[in-house]
Amino acid sequence: MVIVRQLPAIGGEMGARSETRHSAHSPLMLAAGYWLAGLATLFLMAWGMLLYTGHT
């Protein structure tokens, strides 16, 4: 059995809003965040390889 302990929110007196904080972030927003992070990673890796190989 896994016991999950509620961690205090950053900023002090936000304990009353901590239950609604998780429902505010929908899975679609989470997926969009991961998609944008992946897109930025691909762009930076491609640009870095172009700089590394001498293409300007």
C-alpha positions in Angstrom: 0.0 0.0 0.0 1.3 3.4 -1.0 0.8 6.2 1.5 0.8 9.6 -0.3 1.5 12.6 2.0 0.2 16.0 1.0 3.1 18.4 0.6 2.6 22.0 1.6 2.2 24.3 -1.3 4.8 26.9 -2.1 3.8 30.3 -0.8 2.5 29.4 2.6 -1.3 29.7 3.0 -2.4 27.9 -0.1 -3.5 24.7 1.6 -7.1 25.3 0.9 -6.5 25.6 -2.8 -4.1 22.6 -3.0 -7.0 20.2 -3.8 -8.3 22.3 -6.7 -4.8 22.9 -8.1 -4.6 19.4 -9.6 -7.9 19.7 -11.4 -6.9 23.0 -12.9 -4.2 21.3 -15.0 -6.0 19.2 -17.5 -4.3 16.2 -19.2 -4.5 18.2 -22.4 -2.5 21.0 -21.0 0.0 18.6 -19.6 0.3 16.9 -23.1 0.7 20.3 -24.7 3.5 21.2 -22.3 5.4 18.0 -23.0 4.8 18.5 -26.8 6.3 22.0 -26.6 9.2 20.8 -24.5 9.9 18.1 -27.1 9.6 20.5 -30.0 12.1 22.9 -28.3 14.4 20.0 -27.6 14.4 18.8 -31.2 15.0 22.4 -32.5 17.9 23.0 -30.1 19.5 19.6 -30.9 19.2 20.2 -34.7 20.6 23.7 -34.4 23.4 22.5 -32.2 24.3 19.8 -34.7 24.4 22.4 -37.5 26.7 24.6 -35.4 28.8 21.6 -34.4 29.3 20.5 -38.0 30.2 24.0 -39.2 27.0 25.0 -41.1 26.1 28.6 -40.4 
